Amino acid sequence: MAKKKGTRIIITLECTQCRSNNQKRSVGVSRYTSQKNRQNTSFRLELKKYCPYCNKHRIHKEIK
C-alpha cells in the first residue's frame, strides 16, 4: 500500500534582502528549514528571522 502524504511538510525559508542585493558585504544567502501544516496554512509563509549575512532581522519567505 502506498503511504499517504502527511499534513506536515518541511519547508525552506530564504532571506529576501540577500537574494536581491548584489552589493552585499559577504557572499551567501541565509536559509532556514521549518515545518508547516499544509491544511492550516496553504499559502507561503513569511517569517522575520535573523540573517547572519545582513546582521539584522529580515523577512524570510518560503521557497520551493
N, C-alpha and C positions, 0 to 999 in steps of 0.2 A: 504494500500500500504506500502511496505517496504521502509524504509528510506535509501537513498544512503549513502555510506561512503564518508565522506568529504576528501578533498585533504590534509588538515592539521591534523596531528596526534600528540598526546602527547608522548614524549619520555623521558627516564631516562638516565642521564649521570653519569658514575661511575668512580672514580679515579683509574687509572691503577696501581699506586705505592702502595696504601693502600691495594689493593686486593691481590697483590703478595708478600708483605712484611710481614713476620711473626714476626719480631722483632721490631715492631713499639712502639712509646712511649705511645700511648693510643689506646684503643680498639675502632674500628669503621671504617666505610668506608664512604667517602664523596660522596654524591649523590645530583644531581641537576635534576630538571624537566624542560623541554623546549618543544617547538613545532617545527615541521619541515613540509615543504611541500613535500608530498610524490611524486609528479610528477617531481619537480625540482631536488630533492636530493634523489635518490633511494638508494644510498649507506649509510653506517653507518657513523654518524657524529663523529668527534673528535675535541674537543674544549679545549683550555687552560683556566682553571678556577682555582680559589683559593681553596685549600684544607685545612680546619682548622686542620686536623689531622697531616698533614705534615708541616704546616705553610709555604707553598710555592705554587706558581702557577704550576700546573701539568696538564698533558693531561688527559682529561676525555673522555671516549669512551661510545658510545651508547650501552645499554644493552636491552634485550627483556623485 
